[in-house]
Amino acid sequence: MKYAYGTPMKGLSKNLTRRFYAGRFFNQGTSGLGPSVLSSGSVTGKEIAGRVVCFPDLRPPKFCCGSGNIWCGDSFAISNSPHCMKNPILRRAFIILTIATAALTTAYAKTIRSWDLDRLYQAPKWEKTDLAPKDGVTAILFDSIPFKGNRVQVFGYYGVPEGTMPKGGWPAVVCIHGGGGSAFENWVKKWNQNGFAAISFDQEGHIPVKKDQGNKKSRARKPTPNPGPRRIGGFDDYQEPMEDQWYHHAVAQTILAHSLISSFPEINPAKTGFVGLSWGGTLASTVMGVDDRYQFGIACYGSGFMPQNKHPKDKHRYIREHFDGSLFFQNVTYPTMWVNSTNDFYTQMPATQQSYRAVNGPVTIRFQHKMPHGHGPIIGNREVYVFAKSIVGKGAPLLELGALTLENSTASVKCGPATKIKSAQLLYTLDAAGPWSKKEWVKADAIVSGSTVSADIPEGAFAICFNVTDQSGLMVSSEFVQLGE
């Protein structure tokens, strides 16, 4: 018996019949039913008009337009191809549906849940500051949404690469820190060294200066002149009015940071991305489906589908109804990268996998064996920068892995390009019981034969995945497959 496991963009064609890919069409005459991207980001009214109309709430199995058959998983699309336009009924339907959809999309785009995008997509007021200056970057304060009726200013570091600005401007990245973090100038500088402008900001109302300089154990930081809310535990302010909750503000501040950096004349707003880790990875999982202006996103130790055992039932229900990334993943059509440890305590592997399976764009996965949790391992992670460069046209992509296949007692995965593969390992755990963060993962050498990586499945294995390394020492992973109950 043969089974295959893969992400929607890279798995078997049967995945196409159960997923809606906004802005993508699948032509029956195309070999392998490969996806073709019509536009990046979410489909807007202007992008829809005269091109493709997708209706995710209507579910006929297929909509045929002569030889230009188009289907979008559980939805359908109408093309303005000559095959459709020859039929007067289809032509009339196309015009009516295009106008209606454009109007609905324009209305929808103004607000997503509690976030007013018309306001947040405007560049905020900002100023330079000498509150916590650092060499090589600019310390700034930018305005955010009010907190309890008062002005809020967010502290951040901004920097651009050295050298001549490329035509169209620098690509840019928004850095979203994790719990206990702040604005990091070294994070900005690391992105600058890799050819990106970057902004790193503090979403808890602080500047990166300790209150008590003489107390080495203290982690408390000084507030900005006009601070917003600070994070209290894990969503512990969920019973407060929405406009006073930290997570609501943190998402808004992330969107505003993107609006600000995109407004600078030296930035190319068509080449922007984000990276978030830990709490920042959770925020990134929400922001990626709310702010549709990005071209790529990187979520590290963070995901949607927050497990219920993390919070009391009423709090968990509130999070899943208002904030969880799973509410917005269907909006994500641009490439994303998901980085996690095999044993992360904050975001465990199943939540990461459930999240990247829910987005509608290409996915790159990296499960590192027992990677420590923190800002350092991500700031220093080479794969993150190579991934971002490949999306904005500044370098070759990472290895691309297909669906993990099981046949009898052998696991295998197709990789490409074959000439770049240096080595591969099978990661497996025998531990069926206990949390994923406590499972003992074992590494075993895999066989590389051309573009195929394979390994015998150890007896009693509960879960497996492949890690494949290229000639430059850059590693990516397959999905993991759970073999036991």
C-alpha positions in Angstrom: 0.0 0.0 0.0 1.3 3.5 -0.8 0.4 6.7 0.9 1.5 10.3 0.3 1.6 13.3 2.6 2.3 16.8 1.4 1.4 20.4 1.6 -1.4 21.5 -0.7 0.9 23.3 -3.1 3.4 20.4 -3.3 1.3 17.3 -2.6 -0.9 15.1 -4.8 -3.4 16.6 -7.3 -6.2 15.1 -5.1 -5.5 18.0 -2.7 -6.8 20.4 -5.3 -10.4 19.0 -5.0 -10.6 19.9 -1.3 -8.8 23.3 -1.0 -9.7 26.8 -2.2 -6.8 28.6 -3.7 -7.7 32.3 -4.1 -6.1 33.8 -7.2 -5.0 30.5 -8.6 -6.3 28.5 -11.5 -5.9 24.9 -12.5 -6.1 24.1 -16.2 -7.1 20.5 -17.0 -4.9 20.6 -20.1 -1.8 21.4 -17.9 0.5 18.5 -17.1 0.2 17.7 -13.4 -2.5 20.3 -12.8 0.1 22.7 -11.6 -1.0 26.0 -10.0 -0.5 29.3 -11.8 -0.5 32.4 -9.7 -2.5 35.3 -11.1 -1.6 37.8 -8.4 0.2 38.0 -5.1 -1.5 38.7 -1.9 -5.3 38.6 -1.3 -7.6 39.0 -4.3 -9.0 42.6 -4.3 -11.8 44.1 -6.2 -9.4 45.7 -8.7 -7.5 42.5 -9.1 -10.7 40.5 -9.7 -12.3 42.8 -12.3 -11.8 41.5 -15.8 -9.6 38.6 -14.6 -10.8 35.9 -12.3 -13.7 35.8 -9.9 -13.6 33.3 -7.0 -16.5 32.5 -4.7 -15.4 30.4 -1.7 -18.9 30.1 -0.4 -20.3 28.4 -3.5 -19.3 24.8 -4.0 -20.1 23.3 -7.4 -17.6 20.5 -8.2 -16.3 22.2 -11.4 -17.1 25.1 -13.7 -16.2 24.4 -17.4 -15.3 27.0 -20.0 -14.4 25.1 -23.1 -10.7 24.1 -23.1 -10.0 26.7 -20.4 -11.5 24.6 -17.5 -10.9 26.4 -14.3 -11.4 25.1 -10.8 -10.4 26.3 -7.3 -10.8 23.4 -5.0 -14.2 23.7 -3.2 -14.9 26.9 -5.0 -15.0 27.9 -8.6 -13.7 30.6 -10.9 -15.0 32.3 -14.0 -12.4 33.3 -16.6 -12.6 36.0 -19.2 -11.0 33.6 -21.7 -12.5 33.5 -25.3 -14.0 30.1 -24.5 -16.1 31.6 -21.7 -16.9 34.8 -23.6 -18.4 33.1 -26.6 -21.3 32.0 -24.5 -23.7 35.0 -23.9 -25.1 33.6 -20.7 -21.6 33.1 -19.3 -20.5 36.5 -20.5 -23.5 38.2 -18.7 -22.8 36.2 -15.6 -19.2 37.1 -15.6 -19.9 40.8 -15.8 -22.6 40.8 -13.1 -20.5 38.6 -10.7 -17.3 40.7 -11.3 -19.1 43.9 -10.4 -20.8 42.4 -7.3 -17.6 40.7 -6.1 -15.6 43.9 -6.5 -18.1 45.8 -4.5 -18.2 43.2 -1.7 -14.4 42.9 -1.6 -14.0 46.7 -1.3 -16.4 46.8 1.6 -14.8 43.8 3.3 -11.3 45.2 3.0 -12.0 48.1 5.4 -12.1 46.0 8.5 -11.0 42.5 9.5 -12.4 41.5 12.9 -11.3 44.3 15.3 -8.7 45.9 13.0 -9.6 49.0 10.9 -7.4 48.5 7.9 -8.3 51.7 6.3 -6.7 53.4 9.2 -3.8 51.0 9.8 -2.7 50.9 6.2 -1.9 54.6 6.5 1.7 55.5 7.4 1.7 56.6 11.1 3.3 59.8 12.4 6.9 59.2 13.5 10.0 60.9 14.8 13.6 60.2 15.6 14.5 59.8 19.3 17.5 59.7 21.5 15.9 57.5 24.1 18.0 54.4 23.3 20.4 55.2 20.5 22.5 52.6 18.8 25.2 52.9 16.2 24.3 51.9 12.7 20.5 52.1 13.1 18.0 54.9 13.7 15.9 54.9 16.9 12.4 56.0 16.2 9.0 56.5 17.8 5.8 56.0 15.8 2.2 56.5 16.7 -0.2 53.6 17.2 -3.9 53.4 18.0 -4.9 55.0 21.3 -5.0 53.1 24.6 -7.7 54.1 27.1 -8.1 57.3 25.1 -4.4 58.3 25.3 -1.8 58.7 22.6 0.5 55.7 22.1 4.0 55.8 20.7 5.9 52.7 19.8 9.7 52.5 20.0 11.7 50.8 17.2 15.0 50.6 15.4 15.2 51.1 11.6 18.1 50.5 9.3 19.0 50.1 5.6 21.8 48.2 4.0 25.1 49.9 3.0 25.8 50.5 -0.6 23.8 51.7 -3.6 20.0 51.4 -3.4 18.7 48.9 -6.0 16.2 50.1 -8.6 12.8 50.4 -7.1 14.1 50.5 -3.5 15.3 48.1 -0.8 13.2 45.1 0.1 12.1 45.3 3.7 11.3 43.2 6.7 9.2 43.7 9.8 10.7 41.9 12.9 8.2 40.8 15.6 10.0 39.9 18.8 9.0 37.2 21.3 8.1 37.3 25.0 10.8 39.1 27.1 12.1 40.7 23.9 12.1 44.3 22.7 13.4 46.2 19.7 16.7 44.5 18.7 19.2 46.6 16.7 21.3 43.4 16.0 18.2 41.9 14.3 17.9 45.0 12.1 21.6 44.9 11.3 21.5 41.2 10.4 18.8 41.8 7.8 20.7 44.9 6.6 23.8 42.6 6.0 21.5 40.4 3.9 20.3 43.2 1.7 17.1 44.1 3.4 15.9 47.2 5.2 14.3 46.3 8.5 12.3 47.6 11.5 12.3 46.0 14.9 9.9 47.5 17.4 8.7 46.9 21.0 5.0 45.9 21.1 4.8 46.2 24.9 5.2 49.9 25.4 8.9 49.7 26.3 12.3 51.0 25.2 15.2 48.5 25.3 16.7 49.9 28.5 16.4 48.3 31.9 14.6 50.3 34.7 17.2 49.2 37.3 20.6 49.2 35.7 22.2 47.9 38.9 20.0 44.8 39.2 21.2 42.0 36.9 18.2 39.8 37.6 15.6 42.4 36.8 14.2 42.3 33.2 11.8 45.3 33.6 12.3 47.9 31.0 11.6 51.6 30.9 8.3 52.7 29.2 8.1 55.0 26.2 6.8 58.5 26.9 3.3 57.3 25.7 3.1 53.6 26.2 0.4 51.2 25.1 -0.7 48.1 27.0 1.8 45.5 28.0 1.3 41.8 27.8 -0.1 40.2 31.0 0.5 36.5 30.9 -1.2 34.8 28.0 -4.2 36.8 27.0 -5.0 37.5 30.7 -6.7 40.7 29.7 -9.3 39.0 27.4 -12.2 40.2 29.6 -11.3 43.8 29.1 -12.8 45.8 26.2 -11.3 44.8 22.9 -9.7 48.2 22.4 -7.8 47.8 25.7 -6.4 44.3 25.1 -2.7 43.8 24.4 -3.0 41.4 21.5 -5.4 43.7 19.6 -2.8 46.5 20.0 0.2 44.3 19.1 -1.4 43.2 15.8 -2.3 46.9 15.1 1.3 48.0 15.9 2.7 45.3 13.6 0.5 46.5 10.7 1.5 50.1 11.4 5.2 49.2 11.4 4.6 47.7 8.0 2.8 50.8 6.8 5.6 53.0 8.1 8.5 51.2 6.6 6.7 50.8 3.2 6.1 54.6 3.1 9.9 55.4 3.2 11.1 56.5 -0.2 14.1 54.1 -0.1 11.8 51.1 0.3 10.2 48.9 -2.4 6.7 48.3 -1.0 6.3 45.4 -3.4 9.0 43.5 -1.7 8.2 43.3 2.0 8.0 40.5 4.4 7.9 39.7 8.1 9.6 37.4 10.6 8.2 36.6 14.1 9.2 34.3 16.8 7.6 32.8 19.9 4.9 35.3 20.9 6.0 37.1 17.8 5.4 33.9 15.8 1.9 33.8 17.2 1.4 37.4 16.2 2.8 36.6 12.8 0.3 33.8 12.4 -2.5 36.3 12.9 -1.0 39.2 10.9 -0.2 37.1 7.9 -3.9 36.7 7.1 -5.0 40.2 8.1 -2.3 42.4 6.4 -2.4 41.3 2.7 0.4 43.6 1.5 3.3 41.2 2.2 5.2 39.1 -0.3 6.5 36.6 2.2 6.3 35.6 5.8 8.3 33.6 8.3 6.8 32.2 11.5 9.2 30.7 14.1 8.1 28.8 17.2 4.6 30.2 16.6 1.4 29.1 14.9 -2.4 29.2 15.0 -4.6 26.4 16.2 -3.7 27.2 19.8 -4.2 24.0 21.8 -7.0 24.1 24.4 -4.9 22.8 27.3 -3.0 26.1 27.3 -5.9 28.1 28.6 -9.2 27.8 30.5 -12.1 26.9 28.2 -13.7 30.4 28.2 -10.4 32.1 27.4 -9.5 29.6 24.8 -12.9 30.0 23.1 -12.4 33.8 23.1 -8.9 33.5 21.5 -10.2 31.1 18.8 -13.1 33.4 18.0 -11.1 36.7 17.8 -7.3 36.3 17.5 -6.1 32.8 16.5 -4.3 32.7 13.2 -6.6 29.8 12.0 -9.3 32.5 11.5 -7.2 34.1 8.8 -5.0 31.5 7.2 -7.3 31.1 4.2 -6.3 34.7 3.2 -2.6 33.8 2.9 -1.6 33.2 -0.7 2.1 34.4 -0.6 5.0 32.1 0.3 5.6 31.3 4.0 8.3 29.6 5.9 7.7 27.8 9.2 10.6 27.2 11.6 10.3 25.1 14.7 12.2 22.7 17.0 11.2 19.0 17.3 10.8 19.7 21.0 9.6 23.3 21.4 7.6 23.9 24.6 5.7 26.9 23.3 4.5 25.7 19.9 4.5 22.0 19.3 4.9 20.3 15.9 1.3 19.4 15.3 0.1 23.0 15.7 2.9 24.1 13.2 1.8 21.5 10.7 -1.9 22.3 11.1 -1.1 25.9 10.4 1.0 25.6 7.3 -1.5 23.2 5.9 -4.2 25.8 6.3 -2.5 28.6 4.3 -3.1 28.8 0.5 0.4 29.7 -0.6 3.7 27.8 -1.1 5.2 26.5 2.1 8.8 25.9 3.3 9.3 23.8 6.5 12.2 23.6 8.8 12.0 21.3 11.9 15.4 21.4 13.6 16.4 18.7 15.9 16.1 20.0 19.5 16.7 23.6 18.5 16.7 25.8 21.6 13.9 28.4 22.0 15.0 32.0 21.7 15.8 35.1 19.6 19.4 34.0 19.0 18.7 30.8 17.1 16.4 32.7 14.7 18.5 35.8 14.2 21.4 33.6 13.4 19.5 31.2 11.2 20.9 31.3 7.6 17.9 29.6 6.0 15.6 32.4 7.0 17.6 34.9 5.0 18.1 32.7 2.0 14.3 32.0 1.9 13.6 35.8 2.0 16.2 36.6 -0.7 14.8 34.0 -3.0 11.3 35.5 -2.8 12.4 39.0 -3.7 14.7 37.8 -6.5 18.1 38.2 -4.7 19.2 34.6 -4.7 18.6 30.9 -5.3 15.8 29.2 -3.3 16.2 26.5 -0.7 15.7 22.9 -1.6 12.1 22.0 -2.4 10.7 18.9 -0.9 7.7 17.1 -2.1 5.2 14.7 -0.4 6.6 12.2 2.1 5.7 8.8 0.8 5.3 5.5 2.7 5.6 2.2 0.9 5.7 -0.9 3.0 8.5 -0.3 5.5 10.3 2.5 3.5 9.8 6.3 3.7 10.9 8.5 0.8 10.6 12.1 -0.4 11.4 13.8 -3.7 13.8 16.8 -3.5 15.0 19.3 -6.0 17.2 20.2 -7.5 19.0 16.9 -7.2 22.4 18.5 -7.9 22.2 20.6 -4.7 21.5 17.7 -2.3 24.4 17.0 0.0 23.0 14.8 2.7 19.8 13.8 4.4 18.5 12.4 7.7 15.4 10.6 8.9 14.2 12.0 12.2 12.0 9.6 14.2 10.5 9.2 17.7 9.4 6.0 19.3 7.5 7.9 22.0 3.7 7.7 21.6 2.8 8.9 25.0 3.4 12.4 26.5 3.6 15.9 25.0 5.4 16.5 21.8 7.9 18.7 23.6 9.1 15.7 25.7 9.4 13.2 22.9 12.9 11.9 22.2 13.8 12.4 18.5 16.5 10.3 17.0 18.5 11.1 13.8 19.4 8.4 11.3 21.3 8.8 8.0 19.1 8.6 4.9 19.9 7.4 1.4 20.2 10.0 -1.4 19.7 8.7 -4.9 19.4 11.4 -7.5 16.4 13.5 -6.4 15.0 10.8 -4.0 15.8 10.6 -0.3 14.7 7.4 1.4 15.1 5.4 4.6 13.8 2.3 6.3 11.2 3.1 9.0 12.4 2.0 12.4 10.2 -0.6 14.0 7.8 1.1 16.5 8.3 4.6 15.1 5.5 6.9 16.2 6.4 9.8 13.9 8.9 10.6 11.2 10.2 13.4 9.0 13.1 14.0 6.7 15.7 16.8 7.0 17.6 17.4 3.8 20.8 19.6 3.5 22.1 21.2 0.4 25.7 21.8 -0.7 25.8 25.1 1.2 24.8 23.5 4.5 21.2 24.8 4.3 18.6 22.4 5.7 14.8 22.1 5.2 12.3 19.5 6.2 9.5 17.4 4.9 6.2 17.3 6.8 6.2 14.9 9.7 4.0 11.8 9.5 2.4 10.3 12.6 2.4 6.5 12.2 1.0 5.5 15.6 -2.1 6.5 17.5 
